[in-house]
Every structure is written in structure tokens, then in C-alpha cells.
């Protein structure tokens, strides 16, 4: 089960950017981000334009932003 707000695990700067740039996470993002944040291996398959690239890289960007990497 996903969090009511899957963006809660992201740095506040990333949350703010996402909120200004996108209406809401796509279903693939909402399903994938909690698993990625937990360190699980994830294979993301979804139609073109569903946000797969951002799904894959935003957590990495978050890790840089928070100093975790």
C-alpha cells in the first residue's frame, strides 16, 4: 500500500518543484517510489508519457539533494 502522499519521502525542495511542475504523480510513480525508497529492485513498464524516466531518476536526485549520496 502506498502512502497517502508518495512525495512525503522526498526532500522539501523536490516536493515543491514537483508540485509546481506536475499536477500529481502518475500511477506508475505512485506505485514505484515507495518501493524504490525502500531499496527494492523495480522493473517499470508503462506506456510512453507515463513518467517512467522521472520515476527512475527523481529518487536518485533526491539522494544527492539530501546528501545521502
C-alpha positions as CSV (number, residue, x, y, z in Angstrom):
1,X,0.0,0.0,0.0
2,X,1.3,3.4,-0.9
3,X,1.5,6.4,1.4
4,X,-1.4,8.9,1.0
5,X,1.2,11.3,-0.4
6,X,4.1,9.4,-2.1
7,X,6.1,12.7,-2.2
8,X,6.4,12.7,1.6
9,X,9.7,10.8,1.4
10,X,11.3,13.4,-0.9
11,X,13.3,16.5,0.2
12,X,11.0,19.5,0.6
13,X,12.7,21.3,-2.3
14,X,11.9,18.3,-4.6
15,X,8.3,18.2,-3.3
16,X,7.9,21.9,-4.0
17,X,9.4,21.6,-7.5
18,X,7.2,18.6,-8.3
19,X,4.1,20.4,-7.0
20,X,4.8,23.4,-9.2
21,X,5.6,21.3,-12.3
22,X,3.1,18.5,-12.2
23,X,-0.5,18.1,-11.2
24,X,0.1,14.8,-9.3
25,X,2.2,11.7,-9.5
26,X,1.3,9.3,-12.2
27,X,0.1,5.8,-11.2
28,X,3.5,4.3,-12.1
29,X,5.2,6.9,-10.0
30,X,2.9,6.4,-7.0
31,X,3.4,2.6,-7.2
32,X,7.2,2.7,-7.7
33,X,8.6,5.5,-5.5
34,X,7.8,3.7,-2.2
35,X,9.5,0.5,-3.4
36,X,12.5,2.5,-4.7
37,X,12.8,4.4,-1.5
38,X,12.9,1.1,0.4
39,X,15.8,-0.1,-1.8
40,X,13.8,-2.7,-3.7
41,X,14.6,-3.6,-7.2
42,X,11.9,-2.3,-9.6
43,X,11.2,-3.0,-13.2
44,X,9.0,-0.3,-14.5
45,X,6.9,-0.9,-17.6
46,X,4.3,1.6,-18.7
47,X,3.1,3.5,-21.8
48,X,5.2,6.3,-23.3
49,X,4.5,9.6,-21.5
50,X,3.6,7.9,-18.2
51,X,6.6,9.4,-16.3
52,X,8.9,6.4,-16.2
53,X,12.1,8.4,-16.7
54,X,11.2,10.8,-13.9
55,X,10.2,7.8,-11.8
56,X,13.6,6.2,-12.2
57,X,15.7,9.3,-11.6
58,X,13.9,11.5,-9.1
59,X,14.8,9.3,-6.2
60,X,18.5,9.5,-7.3
61,X,18.2,13.3,-7.5
62,X,16.6,13.2,-4.0
63,X,19.6,11.2,-2.6
64,X,22.0,13.8,-4.0
65,X,19.9,16.7,-2.7
66,X,19.8,15.2,0.8
67,X,23.5,14.3,0.9
68,X,22.7,10.6,1.1
69,X,25.0,10.1,-1.9
